[in-house]
Amino acid sequence: MTKQKLTKRVVESAPVPEIGEGRIWDSEIAGFCLRIYPGTETRQGHAAKPVRRMFAIKYRVRGIQRWLTLGEHGDGPDKLTADRARKEAASVVVDARRGIDPGEARRRIEGLTIKGLVELYLEKGPDDKPTKRDSSWAMDRTNLERHVVPLLGKMALDTVTRDHITGMIRSITAGKTAKDVKTKLRGRSIVKGGAGIADRTYSTLRATFNWAIDKGHFAGPNPCAKVERKLRPAVERFLSESQAQGLIAALDALEADATISERQGAVYRLLLLTGARRNEIAGLRWTEVDFDRRRLVLPPSRTKAGGRTGDRRISLNDMAFGILQRLYKTRGRSQFVFPATKGDNGYATSESKIWRDKVLPKAKLEGVRIHDLRHSFASFALADGASLPMIGKALGHANSRATERYAHLSDDPVRALAERIGERFSPKT
């Protein structure tokens, strides 16, 4: 039996047998070996096969002898160098001593499909990411189950390539996964496609693969990595001061003629006055309103940053504070500031429809989204001289990169600067 340390030189210079299999056993790790298989010449209807040098290890676990092929020698992404094979062999020996069969784990991984991974991620992922909000997991479930599984669900993980991911993105963008799903007696789930959905679904699947690799469910590499995507221009619509005043006037008029209630109009006023996210205001509870300190205090489960930044504190200016005081005087039994029209357990979810069908036409603000009120808050703060770190704190950003996008939202400070420079050289009268 030939024994010597398996190095690159030894592996590449190993003699090739004419038939059958040749072996060289490693002199340092028991059971670790190189298996050499001769190539074949080109025959009619059959292409030639090159010489193969395969790393393997023989081990014993729970009294049973096993063989595990580690991989083929080479420098490519799907090959093993001698050093890397040695590390994997040492890991197998450690696992076997603990009663863990790495071959069994590998066979389980090799049989895992995209659908199986999605189910595993949605079941086990929340325990590994405790700061991620329930609403974010709900969005992940929709992206994975409604878009990824129909397109790639039956594929084994190790067969998915970048081309498959690119094709998935193209299909979702084209609307091939869009459908109207009946969820219960009177319920519907309208699944949409488009570039935005495709982008979010790609990000979700990439995170799913990263989790699988981290947890040992997939050997890698991540097929979503380095996928070239068509970058979408960021949507950064915001209101000018005159448009914001027009919006407030439109809300006044709609409330005056009872087209919307004061409580419904208050949602949009508070969004503009606080820079909060839509769900932070729409789902606001009275226990989250600190009247003594004139602020809202939202727990991590109600914020996008989750547990990374702790409670989110939103200061209330005089107008916002006055709105909440008036609403408090007419509150009912619900814990929510904006309760659902039926029952006492939920909050209203009609703000998007009211915004689209009633507020926008009245205010003549075609194409403006509810989220643009948050952009507008940032642009007004910037125009008033607030620093980016201060704006980021007011908006509840977990990092400065999220705030930097607001630096150019408003042209007013830049225009004012240009005007001051121009005044230096304008004719004096």
Secondary structure, 3 states (H helix, E strand, C coil): CCECCCCHHHHHCCCCCCCCCEEEECCCCCCEEEEEECCECCECCECCECCEEEEEEEEEECCEEEEEEEEEECCCCCCECHHHHHHHHHHHHHHHHCCCCHHHHHHHHHCCEHHHHHHHHHHHHHHHCCCCCHHHHHHHHHHHHHHHHHHHCCCEHHHCCHHHHHHHHHHHHCCCCCEEEECCCCCEEEECCCHHHHHHHHHHHHHHHHHHHHCCCCCCCCCCCCCCCCCCCCCCCCCCHHHHHHHHHHHHHHHHCCCCCHHHHHHHHHHHHHCCCHHHHHCCEHHHEECCCCEEEECHHHCCCHHHCCCEEEECCHHHHHHHHHHHHCCCCCCECCECCCCCCCECCCHHHHHHHHHHHHHCCCCCCCCHHHHHHHHHHHHCCCCHHHHHHHHCCCCHHHHHHHHHCCCHHHHHHHHHHHHHHCCCC
